[in-house]
Amino acid sequence: MDYAHLNLEHFFARNDDLDIIKDRSDFVMINNFTNEMMYRDGEVEGTIDLNQYYYKNRSQAASFIMMEYKNHRE
């Protein structure tokens, strides 16, 4: 099983308010080293500080998780 993917699913399962961004965005990148999430929703790009969600990766190494999401506004 892909540990990075499992980490991402676990993260969003614990933080329902971020599901809106996950579902609407074409691109999401979570940087567990700086605890930031970057997303792109069409022309809009944003960064969210994840420290408030108390999410800590078990690995001490910096990990970058990128996923493409289908845009549902077709």
mmCIF file of the N, C-alpha and C atoms, coordinates in Angstrom:
data_MODEL
# 
_entry.id   MODEL 
# 
loop_
_atom_site.group_PDB 
_atom_site.id 
_atom_site.type_symbol 
_atom_site.label_atom_id 
_atom_site.label_alt_id 
_atom_site.label_comp_id 
_atom_site.label_asym_id 
_atom_site.label_entity_id 
_atom_site.label_seq_id 
_atom_site.pdbx_PDB_ins_code 
_atom_site.Cartn_x 
_atom_site.Cartn_y 
_atom_site.Cartn_z 
_atom_site.occupancy 
_atom_site.B_iso_or_equiv 
_atom_site.pdbx_formal_charge 
_atom_site.auth_seq_id 
_atom_site.auth_comp_id 
_atom_site.auth_asym_id 
_atom_site.auth_atom_id 
_atom_site.pdbx_PDB_model_num 
ATOM 1   N N  . MET A 1 1  ? 0.837   -1.187 0.000   1.00 0.00 ? 1  MET A N  1 
ATOM 2   C CA . MET A 1 1  ? 0.000   0.000  0.000   1.00 0.00 ? 1  MET A CA 1 
ATOM 3   C C  . MET A 1 1  ? 0.880   1.248  0.000   1.00 0.00 ? 1  MET A C  1 
ATOM 4   N N  . ASP A 1 2  ? 0.438   2.253  -0.728  1.00 0.00 ? 2  ASP A N  1 
ATOM 5   C CA . ASP A 1 2  ? 1.186   3.499  -0.818  1.00 0.00 ? 2  ASP A CA 1 
ATOM 6   C C  . ASP A 1 2  ? 1.039   4.270  0.487   1.00 0.00 ? 2  ASP A C  1 
ATOM 7   N N  . TYR A 1 3  ? 2.132   4.363  1.239   1.00 0.00 ? 3  TYR A N  1 
ATOM 8   C CA . TYR A 1 3  ? 2.085   5.006  2.552   1.00 0.00 ? 3  TYR A CA 1 
ATOM 9   C C  . TYR A 1 3  ? 1.747   6.491  2.436   1.00 0.00 ? 3  TYR A C  1 
ATOM 10  N N  . ALA A 1 4  ? 2.289   7.154  1.408   1.00 0.00 ? 4  ALA A N  1 
ATOM 11  C CA . ALA A 1 4  ? 2.011   8.579  1.227   1.00 0.00 ? 4  ALA A CA 1 
ATOM 12  C C  . ALA A 1 4  ? 0.531   8.814  0.964   1.00 0.00 ? 4  ALA A C  1 
ATOM 13  N N  . HIS A 1 5  ? -0.062  7.960  0.126   1.00 0.00 ? 5  HIS A N  1 
ATOM 14  C CA . HIS A 1 5  ? -1.485  8.097  -0.175  1.00 0.00 ? 5  HIS A CA 1 
ATOM 15  C C  . HIS A 1 5  ? -2.316  7.828  1.076   1.00 0.00 ? 5  HIS A C  1 
ATOM 16  N N  . LEU A 1 6  ? -1.926  6.840  1.850   1.00 0.00 ? 6  LEU A N  1 
ATOM 17  C CA . LEU A 1 6  ? -2.635  6.525  3.088   1.00 0.00 ? 6  LEU A CA 1 
ATOM 18  C C  . LEU A 1 6  ? -2.546  7.700  4.059   1.00 0.00 ? 6  LEU A C  1 
ATOM 19  N N  . ASN A 1 7  ? -1.385  8.314  4.147   1.00 0.00 ? 7  ASN A N  1 
ATOM 20  C CA . ASN A 1 7  ? -1.209  9.500  4.977   1.00 0.00 ? 7  ASN A CA 1 
ATOM 21  C C  . ASN A 1 7  ? -2.168  10.608 4.570   1.00 0.00 ? 7  ASN A C  1 
ATOM 22  N N  . LEU A 1 8  ? -2.283  10.844 3.268   1.00 0.00 ? 8  LEU A N  1 
ATOM 23  C CA . LEU A 1 8  ? -3.143  11.906 2.762   1.00 0.00 ? 8  LEU A CA 1 
ATOM 24  C C  . LEU A 1 8  ? -4.608  11.619 3.068   1.00 0.00 ? 8  LEU A C  1 
ATOM 25  N N  . GLU A 1 9  ? -5.029  10.377 2.841   1.00 0.00 ? 9  GLU A N  1 
ATOM 26  C CA . GLU A 1 9  ? -6.417  10.019 3.130   1.00 0.00 ? 9  GLU A CA 1 
ATOM 27  C C  . GLU A 1 9  ? -6.716  10.168 4.619   1.00 0.00 ? 9  GLU A C  1 
ATOM 28  N N  . HIS A 1 10 ? -5.775  9.773  5.457   1.00 0.00 ? 10 HIS A N  1 
ATOM 29  C CA . HIS A 1 10 ? -5.947  9.897  6.902   1.00 0.00 ? 10 HIS A CA 1 
ATOM 30  C C  . HIS A 1 10 ? -6.042  11.367 7.300   1.00 0.00 ? 10 HIS A C  1 
ATOM 31  N N  . PHE A 1 11 ? -5.223  12.200 6.662   1.00 0.00 ? 11 PHE A N  1 
ATOM 32  C CA . PHE A 1 11 ? -5.231  13.627 6.965   1.00 0.00 ? 11 PHE A CA 1 
ATOM 33  C C  . PHE A 1 11 ? -6.587  14.245 6.658   1.00 0.00 ? 11 PHE A C  1 
ATOM 34  N N  . PHE A 1 12 ? -7.119  13.977 5.462   1.00 0.00 ? 12 PHE A N  1 
ATOM 35  C CA . PHE A 1 12 ? -8.395  14.578 5.095   1.00 0.00 ? 12 PHE A CA 1 
ATOM 36  C C  . PHE A 1 12 ? -9.551  13.981 5.893   1.00 0.00 ? 12 PHE A C  1 
ATOM 37  N N  . ALA A 1 13 ? -9.431  12.730 6.304   1.00 0.00 ? 13 ALA A N  1 
ATOM 38  C CA . ALA A 1 13 ? -10.476 12.119 7.117   1.00 0.00 ? 13 ALA A CA 1 
ATOM 39  C C  . ALA A 1 13 ? -10.572 12.804 8.475   1.00 0.00 ? 13 ALA A C  1 
ATOM 40  N N  . ARG A 1 14 ? -9.444  13.298 8.976   1.00 0.00 ? 14 ARG A N  1 
ATOM 41  C CA . ARG A 1 14 ? -9.433  13.956 10.278  1.00 0.00 ? 14 ARG A CA 1 
ATOM 42  C C  . ARG A 1 14 ? -9.781  15.435 10.188  1.00 0.00 ? 14 ARG A C  1 
ATOM 43  N N  . ASN A 1 15 ? -9.776  16.004 8.997   1.00 0.00 ? 15 ASN A N  1 
ATOM 44  C CA . ASN A 1 15 ? -9.975  17.439 8.827   1.00 0.00 ? 15 ASN A CA 1 
ATOM 45  C C  . ASN A 1 15 ? -11.025 17.695 7.753   1.00 0.00 ? 15 ASN A C  1 
ATOM 46  N N  . ASP A 1 16 ? -12.297 17.525 8.151   1.00 0.00 ? 16 ASP A N  1 
ATOM 47  C CA . ASP A 1 16 ? -13.392 17.602 7.187   1.00 0.00 ? 16 ASP A CA 1 
ATOM 48  C C  . ASP A 1 16 ? -13.492 18.959 6.503   1.00 0.00 ? 16 ASP A C  1 
ATOM 49  N N  . ASP A 1 17 ? -13.092 20.024 7.193   1.00 0.00 ? 17 ASP A N  1 
ATOM 50  C CA . ASP A 1 17 ? -13.206 21.352 6.599   1.00 0.00 ? 17 ASP A CA 1 
ATOM 51  C C  . ASP A 1 17 ? -12.273 21.540 5.410   1.00 0.00 ? 17 ASP A C  1 
ATOM 52  N N  . LEU A 1 18 ? -11.245 20.710 5.291   1.00 0.00 ? 18 LEU A N  1 
ATOM 53  C CA . LEU A 1 18 ? -10.340 20.805 4.145   1.00 0.00 ? 18 LEU A CA 1 
ATOM 54  C C  . LEU A 1 18 ? -10.858 20.019 2.944   1.00 0.00 ? 18 LEU A C  1 
ATOM 55  N N  . ASP A 1 19 ? -11.912 19.215 3.145   1.00 0.00 ? 19 ASP A N  1 
ATOM 56  C CA . ASP A 1 19 ? -12.464 18.434 2.041   1.00 0.00 ? 19 ASP A CA 1 
ATOM 57  C C  . ASP A 1 19 ? -12.952 19.321 0.907   1.00 0.00 ? 19 ASP A C  1 
ATOM 58  N N  . ILE A 1 20 ? -13.466 20.510 1.244   1.00 0.00 ? 20 ILE A N  1 
ATOM 59  C CA . ILE A 1 20 ? -13.957 21.418 0.209   1.00 0.00 ? 20 ILE A CA 1 
ATOM 60  C C  . ILE A 1 20 ? -12.832 21.783 -0.749  1.00 0.00 ? 20 ILE A C  1 
ATOM 61  N N  . ILE A 1 21 ? -11.675 22.104 -0.187  1.00 0.00 ? 21 ILE A N  1 
ATOM 62  C CA . ILE A 1 21 ? -10.527 22.449 -1.030  1.00 0.00 ? 21 ILE A CA 1 
ATOM 63  C C  . ILE A 1 21 ? -10.067 21.231 -1.818  1.00 0.00 ? 21 ILE A C  1 
ATOM 64  N N  . LYS A 1 22 ? -10.009 20.084 -1.161  1.00 0.00 ? 22 LYS A N  1 
ATOM 65  C CA . LYS A 1 22 ? -9.560  18.867 -1.844  1.00 0.00 ? 22 LYS A CA 1 
ATOM 66  C C  . LYS A 1 22 ? -10.471 18.544 -3.022  1.00 0.00 ? 22 LYS A C  1 
ATOM 67  N N  . ASP A 1 23 ? -11.784 18.662 -2.813  1.00 0.00 ? 23 ASP A N  1 
ATOM 68  C CA . ASP A 1 23 ? -12.740 18.273 -3.848  1.00 0.00 ? 23 ASP A CA 1 
ATOM 69  C C  . ASP A 1 23 ? -12.802 19.275 -4.999  1.00 0.00 ? 23 ASP A C  1 
ATOM 70  N N  . ARG A 1 24 ? -12.506 20.538 -4.734  1.00 0.00 ? 24 ARG A N  1 
ATOM 71  C CA . ARG A 1 24 ? -12.630 21.559 -5.774  1.00 0.00 ? 24 ARG A CA 1 
ATOM 72  C C  . ARG A 1 24 ? -11.341 21.792 -6.543  1.00 0.00 ? 24 ARG A C  1 
ATOM 73  N N  . SER A 1 25 ? -10.223 21.402 -5.975  1.00 0.00 ? 25 SER A N  1 
ATOM 74  C CA . SER A 1 25 ? -8.940  21.772 -6.573  1.00 0.00 ? 25 SER A CA 1 
ATOM 75  C C  . SER A 1 25 ? -8.477  20.782 -7.628  1.00 0.00 ? 25 SER A C  1 
ATOM 76  N N  . ASP A 1 26 ? -7.816  21.323 -8.646  1.00 0.00 ? 26 ASP A N  1 
ATOM 77  C CA . ASP A 1 26 ? -7.191  20.488 -9.667  1.00 0.00 ? 26 ASP A CA 1 
ATOM 78  C C  . ASP A 1 26 ? -5.848  19.966 -9.186  1.00 0.00 ? 26 ASP A C  1 
ATOM 79  N N  . PHE A 1 27 ? -5.242  20.651 -8.230  1.00 0.00 ? 27 PHE A N  1 
ATOM 80  C CA . PHE A 1 27 ? -3.898  20.293 -7.778  1.00 0.00 ? 27 PHE A CA 1 
ATOM 81  C C  . PHE A 1 27 ? -3.783  20.574 -6.288  1.00 0.00 ? 27 PHE A C  1 
ATOM 82  N N  . VAL A 1 28 ? -3.255  19.617 -5.550  1.00 0.00 ? 28 VAL A N  1 
ATOM 83  C CA . VAL A 1 28 ? -3.015  19.795 -4.117  1.00 0.00 ? 28 VAL A CA 1 
ATOM 84  C C  . VAL A 1 28 ? -1.637  19.238 -3.795  1.00 0.00 ? 28 VAL A C  1 
ATOM 85  N N  . MET A 1 29 ? -0.840  19.985 -3.040  1.00 0.00 ? 29 MET A N  1 
ATOM 86  C CA . MET A 1 29 ? 0.452   19.491 -2.578  1.00 0.00 ? 29 MET A CA 1 
ATOM 87  C C  . MET A 1 29 ? 0.556   19.754 -1.085  1.00 0.00 ? 29 MET A C  1 
ATOM 88  N N  . ILE A 1 30 ? 0.842   18.714 -0.323  1.00 0.00 ? 30 ILE A N  1 
ATOM 89  C CA . ILE A 1 30 ? 1.040   18.858 1.109   1.00 0.00 ? 30 ILE A CA 1 
ATOM 90  C C  . ILE A 1 30 ? 2.521   18.674 1.408   1.00 0.00 ? 30 ILE A C  1 
ATOM 91  N N  . ASN A 1 31 ? 3.098   19.658 2.067   1.00 0.00 ? 31 ASN A N  1 
ATOM 92  C CA . ASN A 1 31 ? 4.498   19.599 2.477   1.00 0.00 ? 31 ASN A CA 1 
ATOM 93  C C  . ASN A 1 31 ? 4.513   19.351 3.980   1.00 0.00 ? 31 ASN A C  1 
ATOM 94  N N  . ASN A 1 32 ? 4.844   18.132 4.376   1.00 0.00 ? 32 ASN A N  1 
ATOM 95  C CA . ASN A 1 32 ? 4.832   17.775 5.792   1.00 0.00 ? 32 ASN A CA 1 
ATOM 96  C C  . ASN A 1 32 ? 6.015   18.360 6.555   1.00 0.00 ? 32 ASN A C  1 
ATOM 97  N N  . PHE A 1 33 ? 6.989   18.890 5.840   1.00 0.00 ? 33 PHE A N  1 
ATOM 98  C CA . PHE A 1 33 ? 8.155   19.482 6.505   1.00 0.00 ? 33 PHE A CA 1 
ATOM 99  C C  . PHE A 1 33 ? 7.838   20.890 7.011   1.00 0.00 ? 33 PHE A C  1 
ATOM 100 N N  . THR A 1 34 ? 7.137   21.667 6.182   1.00 0.00 ? 34 THR A N  1 
ATOM 101 C CA . THR A 1 34 ? 6.761   23.025 6.580   1.00 0.00 ? 34 THR A CA 1 
ATOM 102 C C  . THR A 1 34 ? 5.310   23.100 7.036   1.00 0.00 ? 34 THR A C  1 
ATOM 103 N N  . ASN A 1 35 ? 4.603   21.965 6.995   1.00 0.00 ? 35 ASN A N  1 
ATOM 104 C CA . ASN A 1 35 ? 3.190   21.903 7.389   1.00 0.00 ? 35 ASN A CA 1 
ATOM 105 C C  . ASN A 1 35 ? 2.344   22.902 6.613   1.00 0.00 ? 35 ASN A C  1 
ATOM 106 N N  . GLU A 1 36 ? 2.517   22.902 5.303   1.00 0.00 ? 36 GLU A N  1 
ATOM 107 C CA . GLU A 1 36 ? 1.733   23.770 4.439   1.00 0.00 ? 36 GLU A CA 1 
ATOM 108 C C  . GLU A 1 36 ? 1.026   22.942 3.379   1.00 0.00 ? 36 GLU A C  1 
ATOM 109 N N  . MET A 1 37 ? -0.122  23.419 2.946   1.00 0.00 ? 37 MET A N  1 
ATOM 110 C CA . MET A 1 37 ? -0.826  22.815 1.829   1.00 0.00 ? 37 MET A CA 1 
ATOM 111 C C  . MET A 1 37 ? -0.983  23.872 0.753   1.00 0.00 ? 37 MET A C  1 
ATOM 112 N N  . MET A 1 38 ? -0.546  23.543 -0.463  1.00 0.00 ? 38 MET A N  1 
ATOM 113 C CA . MET A 1 38 ? -0.711  24.436 -1.593  1.00 0.00 ? 38 MET A CA 1 
ATOM 114 C C  . MET A 1 38 ? -1.742  23.841 -2.531  1.00 0.00 ? 38 MET A C  1 
ATOM 115 N N  . TYR A 1 39 ? -2.606  24.695 -3.072  1.00 0.00 ? 39 TYR A N  1 
ATOM 116 C CA . TYR A 1 39 ? -3.639  24.197 -3.977  1.00 0.00 ? 39 TYR A CA 1 
ATOM 117 C C  . TYR A 1 39 ? -3.845  25.172 -5.125  1.00 0.00 ? 39 TYR A C  1 
ATOM 118 N N  . ARG A 1 40 ? -4.400  24.666 -6.224  1.00 0.00 ? 40 ARG A N  1 
ATOM 119 C CA . ARG A 1 40 ? -4.729  25.482 -7.385  1.00 0.00 ? 40 ARG A CA 1 
ATOM 120 C C  . ARG A 1 40 ? -6.145  25.141 -7.811  1.00 0.00 ? 40 ARG A C  1 
ATOM 121 N N  . ASP A 1 41 ? -7.007  26.138 -7.791  1.00 0.00 ? 41 ASP A N  1 
ATOM 122 C CA . ASP A 1 41 ? -8.397  25.973 -8.217  1.00 0.00 ? 41 ASP A CA 1 
ATOM 123 C C  . ASP A 1 41 ? -8.634  26.913 -9.387  1.00 0.00 ? 41 ASP A C  1 
ATOM 124 N N  . GLY A 1 42 ? -8.386  26.421 -10.590 1.00 0.00 ? 42 GLY A N  1 
ATOM 125 C CA . GLY A 1 42 ? -8.507  27.268 -11.766 1.00 0.00 ? 42 GLY A CA 1 
ATOM 126 C C  . GLY A 1 42 ? -7.446  28.355 -11.740 1.00 0.00 ? 42 GLY A C  1 
ATOM 127 N N  . GLU A 1 43 ? -7.887  29.620 -11.754 1.00 0.00 ? 43 GLU A N  1 
ATOM 128 C CA . GLU A 1 43 ? -6.961  30.750 -11.727 1.00 0.00 ? 43 GLU A CA 1 
ATOM 129 C C  . GLU A 1 43 ? -6.498  31.076 -10.313 1.00 0.00 ? 43 GLU A C  1 
ATOM 130 N N  . VAL A 1 44 ? -7.146  30.490 -9.314  1.00 0.00 ? 44 VAL A N  1 
ATOM 131 C CA . VAL A 1 44 ? -6.847  30.812 -7.923  1.00 0.00 ? 44 VAL A CA 1 
ATOM 132 C C  . VAL A 1 44 ? -5.826  29.831 -7.361  1.00 0.00 ? 44 VAL A C  1 
ATOM 133 N N  . GLU A 1 45 ? -4.786  30.364 -6.747  1.00 0.00 ? 45 GLU A N  1 
ATOM 134 C CA . GLU A 1 45 ? -3.804  29.528 -6.059  1.00 0.00 ? 45 GLU A CA 1 
ATOM 135 C C  . GLU A 1 45 ? -3.738  29.978 -4.610  1.00 0.00 ? 45 GLU A C  1 
ATOM 136 N N  . GLY A 1 46 ? -3.577  29.021 -3.707  1.00 0.00 ? 46 GLY A N  1 
ATOM 137 C CA . GLY A 1 46 ? -3.540  29.384 -2.301  1.00 0.00 ? 46 GLY A CA 1 
ATOM 138 C C  . GLY A 1 46 ? -2.638  28.479 -1.498  1.00 0.00 ? 46 GLY A C  1 
ATOM 139 N N  . THR A 1 47 ? -2.291  28.939 -0.313  1.00 0.00 ? 47 THR A N  1 
ATOM 140 C CA . THR A 1 47 ? -1.482  28.172 0.627   1.00 0.00 ? 47 THR A CA 1 
ATOM 141 C C  . THR A 1 47 ? -2.154  28.211 1.987   1.00 0.00 ? 47 THR A C  1 
ATOM 142 N N  . ILE A 1 48 ? -2.199  27.076 2.657   1.00 0.00 ? 48 ILE A N  1 
ATOM 143 C CA . ILE A 1 48 ? -2.836  26.983 3.965   1.00 0.00 ? 48 ILE A CA 1 
ATOM 144 C C  . ILE A 1 48 ? -1.824  26.472 4.978   1.00 0.00 ? 48 ILE A C  1 
ATOM 145 N N  . ASP A 1 49 ? -1.792  27.121 6.129   1.00 0.00 ? 49 ASP A N  1 
ATOM 146 C CA . ASP A 1 49 ? -0.931  26.676 7.228   1.00 0.00 ? 49 ASP A CA 1 
ATOM 147 C C  . ASP A 1 49 ? -1.619  25.517 7.931   1.00 0.00 ? 49 ASP A C  1 
ATOM 148 N N  . LEU A 1 50 ? -0.967  24.352 7.951   1.00 0.00 ? 50 LEU A N  1 
ATOM 149 C CA . LEU A 1 50 ? -1.581  23.158 8.529   1.00 0.00 ? 50 LEU A CA 1 
ATOM 150 C C  . LEU A 1 50 ? -1.265  22.971 10.005  1.00 0.00 ? 50 LEU A C  1 
ATOM 151 N N  . ASN A 1 51 ? -0.469  23.863 10.586  1.00 0.00 ? 51 ASN A N  1 
ATOM 152 C CA . ASN A 1 51 ? -0.107  23.698 11.995  1.00 0.00 ? 51 ASN A CA 1 
ATOM 153 C C  . ASN A 1 51 ? -1.327  23.676 12.906  1.00 0.00 ? 51 ASN A C  1 
ATOM 154 N N  . GLN A 1 52 ? -2.374  24.425 12.542  1.00 0.00 ? 52 GLN A N  1 
ATOM 155 C CA . GLN A 1 52 ? -3.570  24.475 13.380  1.00 0.00 ? 52 GLN A CA 1 
ATOM 156 C C  . GLN A 1 52 ? -4.307  23.138 13.424  1.00 0.00 ? 52 GLN A C  1 
ATOM 157 N N  . TYR A 1 53 ? -4.011  22.249 12.487  1.00 0.00 ? 53 TYR A N  1 
ATOM 158 C CA . TYR A 1 53 ? -4.701  20.963 12.456  1.00 0.00 ? 53 TYR A CA 1 
ATOM 159 C C  . TYR A 1 53 ? -3.946  19.877 13.212  1.00 0.00 ? 53 TYR A C  1 
ATOM 160 N N  . TYR A 1 54 ? -2.806  20.216 13.797  1.00 0.00 ? 54 TYR A N  1 
ATOM 161 C CA . TYR A 1 54 ? -2.042  19.278 14.625  1.00 0.00 ? 54 TYR A CA 1 
ATOM 162 C C  . TYR A 1 54 ? -1.718  17.993 13.888  1.00 0.00 ? 54 TYR A C  1 
ATOM 163 N N  . TYR A 1 55 ? -1.394  18.101 12.613  1.00 0.00 ? 55 TYR A N  1 
ATOM 164 C CA . TYR A 1 55 ? -1.054  16.905 11.843  1.00 0.00 ? 55 TYR A CA 1 
ATOM 165 C C  . TYR A 1 55 ? 0.456   16.777 11.767  1.00 0.00 ? 55 TYR A C  1 
ATOM 166 N N  . LYS A 1 56 ? 0.986   15.693 12.268  1.00 0.00 ? 56 LYS A N  1 
ATOM 167 C CA . LYS A 1 56 ? 2.423   15.457 12.213  1.00 0.00 ? 56 LYS A CA 1 
ATOM 168 C C  . LYS A 1 56 ? 2.692   14.148 11.482  1.00 0.00 ? 56 LYS A C  1 
ATOM 169 N N  . ASN A 1 57 ? 3.569   14.202 10.511  1.00 0.00 ? 57 ASN A N  1 
ATOM 170 C CA . ASN A 1 57 ? 3.950   13.001 9.783   1.00 0.00 ? 57 ASN A CA 1 
ATOM 171 C C  . ASN A 1 57 ? 4.840   12.146 10.680  1.00 0.00 ? 57 ASN A C  1 
ATOM 172 N N  . ARG A 1 58 ? 4.656   10.847 10.614  1.00 0.00 ? 58 ARG A N  1 
ATOM 173 C CA . ARG A 1 58 ? 5.484   9.944  11.421  1.00 0.00 ? 58 ARG A CA 1 
ATOM 174 C C  . ARG A 1 58 ? 6.943   9.966  10.968  1.00 0.00 ? 58 ARG A C  1 
ATOM 175 N N  . SER A 1 59 ? 7.151   10.228 9.702   1.00 0.00 ? 59 SER A N  1 
ATOM 176 C CA . SER A 1 59 ? 8.511   10.263 9.174   1.00 0.00 ? 59 SER A CA 1 
ATOM 177 C C  . SER A 1 59 ? 9.172   11.594 9.507   1.00 0.00 ? 59 SER A C  1 
ATOM 178 N N  . GLN A 1 60 ? 10.462  11.552 9.813   1.00 0.00 ? 60 GLN A N  1 
ATOM 179 C CA . GLN A 1 60 ? 11.207  12.772 10.087  1.00 0.00 ? 60 GLN A CA 1 
ATOM 180 C C  . GLN A 1 60 ? 11.675  13.447 8.795   1.00 0.00 ? 60 GLN A C  1 
ATOM 181 N N  . ALA A 1 61 ? 11.595  12.715 7.705   1.00 0.00 ? 61 ALA A N  1 
ATOM 182 C CA . ALA A 1 61 ? 12.027  13.272 6.425   1.00 0.00 ? 61 ALA A CA 1 
ATOM 183 C C  . ALA A 1 61 ? 10.939  14.172 5.852   1.00 0.00 ? 61 ALA A C  1 
ATOM 184 N N  . ALA A 1 62 ? 11.371  15.125 5.044   1.00 0.00 ? 62 ALA A N  1 
ATOM 185 C CA . ALA A 1 62 ? 10.409  15.986 4.360   1.00 0.00 ? 62 ALA A CA 1 
ATOM 186 C C  . ALA A 1 62 ? 9.707   15.163 3.287   1.00 0.00 ? 62 ALA A C  1 
ATOM 187 N N  . SER A 1 63 ? 8.414   15.252 3.251   1.00 0.00 ? 63 SER A N  1 
ATOM 188 C CA . SER A 1 63 ? 7.679   14.497 2.239   1.00 0.00 ? 63 SER A CA 1 
ATOM 189 C C  . SER A 1 63 ? 6.727   15.425 1.501   1.00 0.00 ? 63 SER A C  1 
ATOM 190 N N  . PHE A 1 64 ? 6.711   15.269 0.203   1.00 0.00 ? 64 PHE A N  1 
ATOM 191 C CA . PHE A 1 64 ? 5.850   16.068 -0.645  1.00 0.00 ? 64 PHE A CA 1 
ATOM 192 C C  . PHE A 1 64 ? 4.838   15.132 -1.296  1.00 0.00 ? 64 PHE A C  1 
ATOM 193 N N  . ILE A 1 65 ? 3.569   15.433 -1.136  1.00 0.00 ? 65 ILE A N  1 
ATOM 194 C CA . ILE A 1 65 ? 2.509   14.587 -1.675  1.00 0.00 ? 65 ILE A CA 1 
ATOM 195 C C  . ILE A 1 65 ? 1.736   15.407 -2.698  1.00 0.00 ? 65 ILE A C  1 
ATOM 196 N N  . MET A 1 66 ? 1.696   14.916 -3.921  1.00 0.00 ? 66 MET A N  1 
ATOM 197 C CA . MET A 1 66 ? 0.966   15.620 -4.963  1.00 0.00 ? 66 MET A CA 1 
ATOM 198 C C  . MET A 1 66 ? -0.105  14.704 -5.530  1.00 0.00 ? 66 MET A C  1 
ATOM 199 N N  . MET A 1 67 ? -1.292  15.248 -5.690  1.00 0.00 ? 67 MET A N  1 
ATOM 200 C CA . MET A 1 67 ? -2.377  14.468 -6.272  1.00 0.00 ? 67 MET A CA 1 
ATOM 201 C C  . MET A 1 67 ? -3.153  15.357 -7.228  1.00 0.00 ? 67 MET A C  1 
ATOM 202 N N  . GLU A 1 68 ? -3.639  14.781 -8.300  1.00 0.00 ? 68 GLU A N  1 
ATOM 203 C CA . GLU A 1 68 ? -4.504  15.496 -9.230  1.00 0.00 ? 68 GLU A CA 1 
ATOM 204 C C  . GLU A 1 68 ? -5.948  15.129 -8.909  1.00 0.00 ? 68 GLU A C  1 
ATOM 205 N N  . TYR A 1 69 ? -6.808  16.123 -8.896  1.00 0.00 ? 69 TYR A N  1 
ATOM 206 C CA . TYR A 1 69 ? -8.222  15.874 -8.643  1.00 0.00 ? 69 TYR A CA 1 
ATOM 207 C C  . TYR A 1 69 ? -9.023  16.294 -9.866  1.00 0.00 ? 69 TYR A C  1 
ATOM 208 N N  . LYS A 1 70 ? -10.042 15.524 -10.172 1.00 0.00 ? 70 LYS A N  1 
ATOM 209 C CA . LYS A 1 70 ? -10.895 15.861 -11.303 1.00 0.00 ? 70 LYS A CA 1 
ATOM 210 C C  . LYS A 1 70 ? -11.757 17.062 -10.935 1.00 0.00 ? 70 LYS A C  1 
ATOM 211 N N  . ASN A 1 71 ? -11.831 18.002 -11.851 1.00 0.00 ? 71 ASN A N  1 
ATOM 212 C CA . ASN A 1 71 ? -12.646 19.190 -11.631 1.00 0.00 ? 71 ASN A CA 1 
ATOM 213 C C  . ASN A 1 71 ? -14.101 18.841 -11.920 1.00 0.00 ? 71 ASN A C  1 
ATOM 214 N N  . HIS A 1 72 ? -14.979 19.038 -10.939 1.00 0.00 ? 72 HIS A N  1 
ATOM 215 C CA . HIS A 1 72 ? -16.377 18.627 -11.083 1.00 0.00 ? 72 HIS A CA 1 
ATOM 216 C C  . HIS A 1 72 ? -17.264 19.735 -11.637 1.00 0.00 ? 72 HIS A C  1 
ATOM 217 N N  . ARG A 1 73 ? -16.657 20.841 -12.072 1.00 0.00 ? 73 ARG A N  1 
ATOM 218 C CA . ARG A 1 73 ? -17.468 21.959 -12.562 1.00 0.00 ? 73 ARG A CA 1 
ATOM 219 C C  . ARG A 1 73 ? -17.638 21.917 -14.073 1.00 0.00 ? 73 ARG A C  1 
ATOM 220 N N  . GLU A 1 74 ? -17.660 20.744 -14.649 1.00 0.00 ? 74 GLU A N  1 
ATOM 221 C CA . GLU A 1 74 ? -17.777 20.628 -16.103 1.00 0.00 ? 74 GLU A CA 1 
ATOM 222 C C  . GLU A 1 74 ? -19.211 20.824 -16.537 1.00 0.00 ? 74 GLU A C  1 
# 
